[in-house]
């Protein structure tokens, strides 16, 4: 599928994808990622979302190209919130990946510069909170929370 994608043969890619599904082959996340891009190019956003969901069910993440393609497709049909949710930056683990999405949305003229700045600040705060939650979970897991409280640590929640 990757070779067909490189030459832009969307119809044959989708045909091959369909055949692989019909044969009940175990498809991997890279196959679904390519399929996402094909379905978006073919304006079948619902099927692209189904492929995205399959990747998530496998506990994997789509490629950045697949995610960006899906975000563009969702935005094109007016589903901007779905585009933001489907990306869920914490699955990629970096602010940089989320910023690529914001840049992509801005380039599509679906997000203003001011909104991009606001979303970036919200994302930074979200990532800080997630990091703090992970640290607290680690402290609890290793039994260090009570020891820190006993020593007078005031940074931990009560």
N, C-alpha and C positions, 0 to 999 in steps of 0.2 A: 504494500500500500504506500509505503514511503516513496518508492521510485515513481509510482503513478502520481503521487502528490507533487513531487518535484517538477514534473512536466505539466502539471495542471489538468490532468485527466480526471476530473471529479466524477463523472458518470461511471467510468470503469472502476474507480476506487470504491464507490458506493455499491456497485455490482459485486465486486470482490468481497466487500464487507458483508453484504447480504448472503453470499454463498458460504462464507466462513461461519456466520451465525446459523444458517440452515443445517450445516454439518455438525453443529453443536461443538465446535472447536473452543478450547479455552482461550479466550482473547485476553491480551494483556493491556496494561494501561497505555502503552504507546500506540497500540492499534486503536483503542477507543479515542485517544487524543487526536490521532489523524482523522478518525471518523467525525469527531466534533467539528473540525475545521471544514470537512467536506459538507456536512449537513448545513452548517452556517452558510457556506458559499452557495448551497442549493436552496437556501432560505427555509430550511426545515428545522426551525429552532427547537421545536418540541422533541424531535429525535436527537438533536445535539444535547439537549438537557438530559435525555434518557442515558446517553453515553456518559455524560458527566457524572450522573448518579451511579452508574455501574463502577466507575473508577473509585468514587468515594466508598461504595460498598466493599470494594477490594482493599480498603484502607490505604489507598494510594492517592496521589494528586495528579491532575492533568498537567501536561506540559504548559509552559508559559504561553507558547504560541496558541495552544488550544484554548486556554483560559481567556487570552486576549480576544481571540476570535469569537468565543461564546459571549463575552462581555459586549463586543461590538454588535453581535446579532441581537442580543437582548435589548440593548439600547436602541437599536434600529426599530424595534417593534414597540418601544416605549416602556420597556420593563427595566428601568434603571435600578430600582431597588433590588430586583432579582439579580441583576448583574453584579451589584456590590456584594450581596449575600453569597452568591455562588463562588466568589473569589476567596472569601474568608481568609484574609491575609495571614492569620496565625497558622494556617495549614502549610503555607509556604515558609513561614517562620521568619520572614524578614520584612522590614519596612520598605526596602528597596523594591520588592516585588509588588507590594501594594501601591507604591508610588508609580510604578510602570502602568498599573491599571488606571490610576487617576490621570496620568499623562495621556494614555490612550483615549479615555473618555473626553478629555479636554481637546485633543486633536480632532475628535469626531464632532466637536462643538456641542457636546451634550453636558458639559460641565464648565462653568465659568472659572476664571482664575481665582476669584475670591472664594468660591466654594471649594476649590482644590486646596487652598490654604487652610480653610476651616476643617475640611475632612482630614487633612494631614495632621492637624493638631489633635483632633479627636482620636485618630489612629495612634498617635504617640502616647496619649493618655491611656488608651486601651491596652497597648503593649506594656506600659509601665505597670498597670494593674495586674495583668496576666503574669508578668515576671514576679511581682510581689506575692501573688497567690501561689506560684510555684515554690518560691522560697519558704513561705509559711507551711506549705504542704510538706516540704522536705524536712523542716524543723520538727513538725509533728510526727512524721514518719520515723525519724531517727530519735525521737524522744528528747529533743533538745529544747523544745518550747518551755517546758516546766523548769528546766535548769536555768534558762535565761531569765524567766520571770522571777525565780528564786534569787537571782543575783541582782534584781532590781531593774531589769531592762524595761523601759517604758515605751518602746517602739512597737511592741506586739499588741494586737487588739485584745481587749479584755473579754 
